[in-house]
Amino acid sequence: MSSVWLPCGDYHQDYREDQGWWQTKFIKGKMILLLLVVFVGIPLLFDGYWISVATMVGYTAMGALGVQLLIGYAGLLTLGHAAFIAVGAYTSTMLVLQFPWPQFMLDAGLAYPVSILAAGVVAGFWSVLFGLPSAKVKGFYLILTTMAAQFITVDFILTQYISQIGGRGQAFSLPPGTIKIGPWVIDTELSVYFVMVVLLSLMIIVLANLLRSKPGRAWVAIRDNDIAAEALGINIIWYKLLAFFVAGFMAGIAGAFWVCNTAALSPEHFQWFLSLWLVGVILIGGVGSIQGAVFGSIFMVVVMELLQLSVIPLADYFPQLLMDFAYIKDMAFGLAICAFLIYEPNGLAYRWWQAKNYFNLWPFSY
């Protein structure tokens, strides 16, 4: 029997219903409303500044999805994810600026879309390379190997070699009109926002489908108990490396997106703090939840922007505050992590789950 409400009085009859995207008309209505808000409401209601903030939220969420997959679903600790974002960004940039594309592809605006897929593949395989130690080590030791990816990739290869191609010094300049998707030139805050929304939506759909498939169940089994998973016949080495590839692929997509949001690409955009930041995002949003990556990104980016807006008026009386804002931001980041680990260790996604259950079960929520 079909019903608008779930879970009171409406029960799943088979596995397909249980894994359905939109299980009731009510849920379908909520999702359609959310898509309207994201694609129509935000561009109409907010100006260029807040559109750029929303774009940064999406970029952070795109990077955090890969970290969420590794830590939250596969149980593979990582502190070097910014390296794979950087690989994606530089792969896309090199293909757009340096690769001799046929003229018809340039005229059709296909160079950048193809470079996005290439960036994901290259970053995925680069991630697998540094995921190989996960076959033998885990926990603290795996953290060290992923940190090595950060320092080898960004501080050595990209800074000392890739950035020097063409005599550009430390940055690749991206002139206006370079980034095109079909006939559309991506050169405004609004166009960059729509690119972000489309890419983030596709990444969430792909990851959500992967998690409810055989690889997703294998990742969760490895996270919970890798010895038991291996005893059940799961090839843990294969699925660990697959997790690194998928996480790296998504990081590469995020890096390729960043190319259209900046006028010049530099290794400074991908410092180790970005890797730490992404881990903090999923800790605040909720480990083991796709929504957690989005909620954590919204919280961290918006809170930091509001903090900066509150500091600006005070700078008239205390000019040193603007000089020290980077340190204030780091302090706020650390305090937020500590506060959530103490008072809300399950993150914002858990609180959202509780709120949904309250309204779904009302008036018998007890």
N, C-alpha and C positions, 0 to 999 in steps of 0.2 A: 504494500500500500504506500503510495507516495504522499508525502506530507511536506509542509513548508518548514516545520521545525524539527530539529534534531538536538538532543537524543531522546526527548520524551515521546514515546509511542511510535517511533519510526526506527525500524531495525534493519540492518544489512542482511541480505539473504545469501550473498556470495562475495568472493574476494574482489571481484571487479567493482562492486558497489562500494566496498570498504576502501578501495584505493582510488575512487573517482575524484576528479578535480573539483567539480561543483556538485556536491551530493544532494543539495536541495535547491529549490527556487530561491529561498531566502539567501543562501550563500552565493548563488549566482548573481542575485541583485546587488549584494555587497561588493562583489568583485567588479561588476560593471561600474558601480558608483566609484570605486577606487580608481579604475582606469580613466574614468571621465575626469576625476580630480587631477590625476597626474598629467594626462595629456592635454586637458582643456583648462581646468580650474587654475592651476598654478601659473601657466603662462599668461592668463588673463588678469589675475589678481595681483601679481607681484611684478616689481620693476626689475631692471637689469641687475642690480646688486643682489637681490634675493634669488634671482634666477641663477646667478653664479654660485651662490651658496648651495642651492638645490643641486646644481651640477657637481659641486664638490662632495655633497652627500652621496650622490650616485657613484662617483669615482671611488670614494672610500668603500662603499658597499661592494663594488665590483672587485676591489682588491681583497676585501674581507671574506668574500665567498670562498676563495681558494683556501684561506687560512681556516675557515670554518670546516671545510671538507677535511683538511688534514688533521686538525686538532679535535674538532667536535664530533666527526663521524668516523674517522679512521684511527684516532688515537695516536697520531704521529706529530710530535711536538716540533714546531718550526719557529725560528727567529731570523729567517733570511728571505722572506717572501718578497721584499722590495727588489731583490736582485732579479727575480723573474719578471716583475713589472718593468724593470729597466730594460731587460732583454727584449721584451715585446715592443717597448717604445722605440728602441734603437733599430730593431729590425724593420718596423714600419717606416721609420724615418729614412733609413738607408734605401729601402725599396722605392719610396716616393721620390727621393732626391737624386739617387745615384743610379738606379736600375734603368737600362735603356728600354723602356716600354715601347711597344709598337704605337704608332701615332693614333690608330683607331681606338686603342684603349685609353689613351690620354684624352682624346676628344669625347669619349663616352663617359669619362669620369670613373673608370674602373680600377685605376691604380691603387687608390687608397683602400677601397673595400677588399681587394685581393691581398693587400699588405696586412690588413687586420687578421685574416685567416692565417697568413704566413707567420705573423708575429705570434699567434697562439700556438702554432705547431712548433716553432723554434723554441719558444719559452717552455713548452711542455717537455720537449726532449732534454733541454738544459736542466729542467727540474728533475727529470729522471736520473740524470747523471749524478746529481748530488743526493738523490734519494736512494742510490745503490747501497750506501752504508746501513740503511734501515733493515736490510736483510740480516745484519749481524748485531746491530746495536739499537737501543731504544732509550727513551727517557732523556736524561741529562746529556748523554753522549750524542744522541741524535740532534739535540739542540746545537751542540758545538759544530757538527758537520753542516747544518743549515746556515749557521753564522759564517762558516767558511765560504759558503756560496756568496754571501753578501760581500765579503771583503775581496774575494778573488774576482768576482764579476764586476762590481761597481768600482771599487777603489783601484783595481789593477788593470783589468782588461779594457773596460770602457773608458776610464779616465786617461790611462797612459797610451792607449793604442787607437781604439775606435773613435774617440773624440778628436783625434789628430788628423783624421782623413780629410783631405781637401784643404789642409792648412787653416782650419777654422778655429784652432785653439781648443777651447773647452766646450763650445756650444755649437749646435747645428741651428742655423737660422731657417725659419719656415716663413717665407714671404706670404703676404695675403694672396688668396686665390690658389695656394698650393694644394690645399685639402679639398677635394671634391668627391661627392657621391652622386654619380650620374650627372645630371645637369646642374645640381645644387652645389654652390660653393659654401663651405662651412666656415663662415667668418664672422658670425654674430653670436652673442650670448644665447639667444633663443635657439638658433640652429644647433649649437653645441649641446644645449640641454636636450633637444629632441634626439640627437644621436645617442646621448647617454641613456635616455629612457628606453629606447629601442634595444640597445645592447644589454642593459641591465635586465630588462624583461626577458630577453632570450636566454641569458645566462641563468636566471632563476628557473625558467621552465626546463632547461636542459638538466640542471642540477637536481631539481625536484624529481624529474623522471628517472634519472640515474639512481637516486636514493631509494626509489621504490622498485628497483629492478634487482637482478641477481648481484651485480657489483655492489650496490648500495647495502644489501643485506650482508654481504661478505665483509664490507668495511666495518659495519656496526659489530659484527661478530668478532673481528680482529681487535676492535677497540675494547670490547668488553673482556675478552680473554683470548689472546692469540694462540695459546697452547691448545685450548679446547677447540678453537676454530680449525687449527691444523689437524687435530684428531678427528674432526668431522669431515675431513677431505678437502678443506679450502686451501688453495695454493696461496699462502699468505705473502710470499715474496712477490708473486705476480700481481696480487691485488694492492699491495703497498705501492709498488711501482706505478700501477695504474692510477692510484690516488694522487701520486706526485705528478703524473702527466696531466691529469684533468685539472688539478690545482694550478700547475704551471701554465696550462692552456688558458685558463680564465685570467691568470695574472697577465699573460701576454696580451689578451684582449683589452684588459684595463690599461696597460701601457700604451697600446696602439690608440686607444681613445684619448689618452692624455696628449697625444701629439696634436690633435685638433684643438686643444684647449690652451695651447701655449705658443708663443711666438718664437721661442728659442728653447731647444732641448739641451739640458746639461746634466751631468752626473749628480749635481747637487740636489736635483729633484728626487733622488732615490737613495737617500742616506739611510743608515741602519735604523735611525729613529722611526722611519716609516714602517719598518717591519714590526718594531715594538708597538707602535701605534695601532696597527691592524690587530695584533693579539689583544691589546686592550679593548678594542672595539667589540670583539666577540665575547670577551669576559663581561663587559657591561651589557651587551645586547642579550647574551645567553648562549652558552656553549651547546652545540648540538642542535641548532635551530637555524633554518634559513632566515626566518623573520628576525632572529637575533642579530644577524649581520646587518640587516637594514635598520633595525631599531638602534643598535649601537652606533651606527654611522650617523643617524639623525641626531642622537644625543650628543656625541662628541663634537661634531662639526657645528651644530647650532649653539651649544653651550660655549664653545670657544669664540664664536662670532659675537655672541651676546657679551661675553667677558671683554672682548676687545672694544665693543661699542660703549661699555661702561667705563673703560679706562680712558677713552679719548676725552670726555669732558674733564676728568680729573687731571689730565695732562697739562691744562692751563695753570694749575696750581702746583703740580708735581711733575715737571717735564721728564724726570728720570723714569717715570712709569712706562712711557713709550719706549725708551731705550731698553728697559728690562722686560718688555712684554714677552719675549721668547722664553725667559725664565719663569715668568708668571704662568704662561701657558703650560710649561712642563710641570710646574708645581700643581696646577689644577688637574692635569692629567693623572699625576700620581695620587692625589687626594681622591679623585673620582674612582680609581681602581681600588684603593683601600676601602672606601666607603661601600662600594658594591660588594666586595668580597666579604665584608663584615655583616652588612645589613640586608643585602639582596644577592646572595651568592649564585642564584639561578638566573639572574639577569632580567632584563626588561621583558624578554619573550615569555618568561614564566608568569610575570605579573599580567601580561596581556592575555595569556591562556586562562588565568584565573578570572579576569574580568569577563571574557567571553563565556566561560562556564556559568558565571553568576547570572548573566542575562539569558543564556540558553535555558537554564533550569528555573528561572523565576516563574512563579513565586515560591517554588519549593527548593531554593538553592541550598538549603541546609542539608 
